[in-house]
Amino acid sequence: MASTNMSIRVDSELKEQAEAILNQLGLTLTGSINMFLRQIVRDKAIPLSSPIGSEQSLYADLLNAKVNREQGVQGISATEVLTKMDRVIDRVESGG
């Protein structure tokens, strides 16, 4: 597959901040842009998420949980979640 050069304008501080995070993840800016473009082609959608997490996302999740509780949605405890996860892991590891 032939490669081509791209020239884009981006805020220099934004570029430096992004490169610092990508370096922590063992990635380069060029490699990350290529991954981004491949995912757009594969999914036919723009993949925008925040895997490292953000305060806004956490705040939105907490507000959503509060609304759910107010509407009577019952959750399960962390202990129940971990117990269910252990069962799934055991089942997978045993081949069942």
N, C-alpha and C positions, 0 to 999 in steps of 0.2 A: 504494500500500500504506500503510495507516494505521500510525502508530507508537504505542508505548505506553511509559510510564515503568516502570522496574524499580527496586526498592530492595533492595540486598543489603548484608549486613554483611561487612566484610573488615578484617583487621588493617591499621591505618594505615601501618605500616612496609612491609608487603608491597605495599600499593597504591603507595606512593611509589617503591619499588624497581622494580616492574613498569612504572610510568609512565616512569621514567628510561630503561629499556631500550627501551620502545616509542617514546619520543621519538627515540632514536638511530636507530631504524629508520624514522622518519617517520610513525609511527602514533599514534593516540589510543587511550585505554582503551576508549571507547565503540565506536570502529570495530573494535577488536580483538575485543571481546566479540561484536559482530555477525558478524564473520568466523567466530569459533568456533562460534556457534550455527548459521550457514549450513552450515558443514562437517559438523556433527552431523546436520543434516537431510539433506544431500546423501549422506553416506556411511553414514548410519544406524549410526554408531559414534562413540565419543569420541576425537577426534584429539589424543592427547598425545604430543608428541615434543619433542626439545630441539635445535632447529636451530642455536643458538649453540654448543652443545656443553657437555658437563659432564665433570668428572673421573671421576665414577662410570661414565658411559657409556664413556669411553675405557678405564678400568680393566677393565670387563666385556668390551670388545672385545679387549683384550690377553690376558685370561685365556682367552677363546674361541680366539684364535689359537694360544696355547700348547697348549691341549688338542688342537686340530686337528693341530699339528705332531707332538705326541706320538703321535697316532693314525695318523701317516704321510701326512696330507694334504699334498700338494705345492702350493705357491703359485707365482706368477710374479713376476718381478722388476719393480721400478718402471719400468725401461727398457722391458720388454715391454708393460706397461700403457700407457705413453705412446705407444709405437709403434703399438699397436692403436688407440688413440684417434685418433692422427693419420690412420690409414688410414680410419677411419669418417668423420672430418671431411672428408677429401679426397673420399670417395665421395659424401657428402651435398652438398658444395659443387659437385661436378661433375654433380650430378643423377642419379647412378647408384645 
